[in-house]
């Protein structure tokens, strides 16, 4: 199932592909700061697999187009990534009781 991971501040996310010979190949990565994640969405509209446990159905989202993804943005001829490729991440607020 889904597992929540608390994050705050500068975050780096990396995507890898596992090849047929079990070799991990880095596809792309990006950085963002949680302070700038401000786009609001209702969880029933986002298409996510599960939003169980999210109170009042409010999520924040961050969408990064191909030009903002390190490595993917170098694919000018669109051999690996479509020209409209993007990554969209959904966030929910943490409650004080969840803080370690």
CORJOCOR-V69999 format. One record per helix or strand. SS is the DSSP state (H for helix, E for strand). FROM is the first residue (numbers start at 1). LEN is the number of residues. If there is no record, write none. Layout:
# CORJOCOR-V69999
ss = {SS/SS}
from = {FROM/FROM}
len = {LEN/LEN}
This chain:
# CORJOCOR-V69999
ss = {E/E/H/E/H/H/E/H/E/H/E/H}
from = {10/24/34/39/43/55/58/66/70/72/86/96}
len = {9/10/3/4/3/3/8/3/1/3/6/3}
